[in-house]
């Protein structure tokens, strides 16, 4: 899943995650925020937080969904940011 602001300068990508032994973690996602093509933050969020973040930015800040597919699962150490 990818959302982008109207000018295209801010992009937020969400990727499914998996453990180092290739077990998919269905309720966690890697959230990557990029500004002008440079990565600013990477963090693990729950599926609820991902949905809430997407709805908030689309409804309140004019972001648009630019890719509505699940990307390839990324390896994670399962540290969730609050």
C-alpha positions as CSV (number, residue, x, y, z in Angstrom):
1,X,0.0,0.0,0.0
2,X,1.3,3.5,-0.8
3,X,-0.2,6.9,-0.2
4,X,1.2,10.2,-1.5
5,X,0.5,13.8,-0.7
6,X,-0.9,16.1,-3.5
7,X,2.5,17.5,-4.5
8,X,4.2,14.1,-4.5
9,X,6.9,15.1,-2.0
10,X,5.7,12.9,0.9
11,X,5.2,9.2,0.2
12,X,4.3,6.6,2.8
13,X,4.7,2.9,2.0
14,X,3.3,0.0,4.0
15,X,4.7,-3.5,3.5
16,X,3.7,-6.8,5.1
17,X,6.4,-8.3,7.4
18,X,7.8,-11.7,8.1
19,X,10.2,-13.2,10.6
20,X,13.7,-14.3,9.8
21,X,12.4,-17.9,9.3
22,X,9.9,-16.8,6.6
23,X,6.8,-16.8,8.8
24,X,4.4,-14.1,7.7
25,X,3.1,-11.8,10.5
26,X,-0.4,-10.9,9.4
27,X,-1.1,-8.1,11.8
28,X,2.1,-6.1,11.5
29,X,3.4,-3.8,8.7
30,X,6.6,-1.9,7.9
31,X,5.8,1.8,7.5
32,X,8.3,3.8,5.5
33,X,8.0,7.6,5.2
34,X,9.9,9.3,2.4
35,X,10.3,13.0,1.7
36,X,11.5,14.2,-1.7
37,X,12.8,10.7,-2.4
38,X,14.8,10.3,0.8
39,X,13.7,7.9,3.6
40,X,13.0,9.7,6.8
41,X,11.5,7.0,9.1
42,X,11.0,3.2,9.1
43,X,8.9,1.5,11.8
44,X,6.7,-1.4,12.5
45,X,3.0,-0.7,13.0
46,X,-0.1,-2.8,13.7
47,X,-2.7,-3.3,11.0
48,X,-5.1,-1.1,13.0
49,X,-2.5,1.7,13.2
50,X,-1.8,1.4,9.5
51,X,-5.5,1.6,8.6
52,X,-6.0,4.5,11.0
53,X,-3.0,6.4,9.5
54,X,-4.2,5.9,5.9
55,X,-7.8,7.0,6.7
56,X,-6.6,10.1,8.6
57,X,-4.2,11.2,5.9
58,X,-6.6,10.6,3.0
59,X,-9.6,12.2,4.8
60,X,-7.9,15.1,6.6
61,X,-4.7,15.9,4.7
62,X,-5.5,15.3,1.0
63,X,-3.3,12.2,0.5
64,X,-4.2,9.9,-2.3
65,X,-3.7,6.1,-2.6
66,X,-1.2,5.6,-5.3
67,X,-0.7,1.8,-5.0
68,X,-3.4,-0.4,-3.4
69,X,-1.5,-3.7,-3.5
70,X,0.5,-5.5,-0.8
71,X,4.2,-5.4,-1.5
72,X,6.6,-8.3,-0.9
73,X,6.9,-9.2,2.8
74,X,9.9,-7.6,4.4
75,X,12.0,-9.2,7.2
76,X,11.4,-7.7,10.6
77,X,12.7,-8.1,14.2
78,X,9.2,-7.3,15.5
79,X,9.9,-4.0,17.3
80,X,6.6,-2.0,17.1
81,X,6.8,1.8,17.4
82,X,4.2,3.6,19.5
